[in-house]
Amino acid sequence: MNDETLAWIAATVKESPRVHGIESDHWTNARLRIVLHRRLGVEYSRRYVWEIATRAGVADLLTKLRS
């Protein structure tokens, strides 16, 4: 994953999920997975999405709820 994509992820998670078509006010790993799939066309595992969010510096913004 390149720096440009990580920057996009960081900016995305700092916005409301509603901006990206998710009917919720909070980000979760599952919701970020949906948006990543829409944007990149790749389905990542929960574990890898957590690693990506950590690398992007936004893992603390993901709630522990599963959806």
Secondary structure, DSSP 8 states (H G I E B T S, - for coil): --HHHHHHHHHHHTS-GGGGT-S-SS-BHHHHHHHHHHHHS----HHHHHHHHHHTT-GGGSBS---
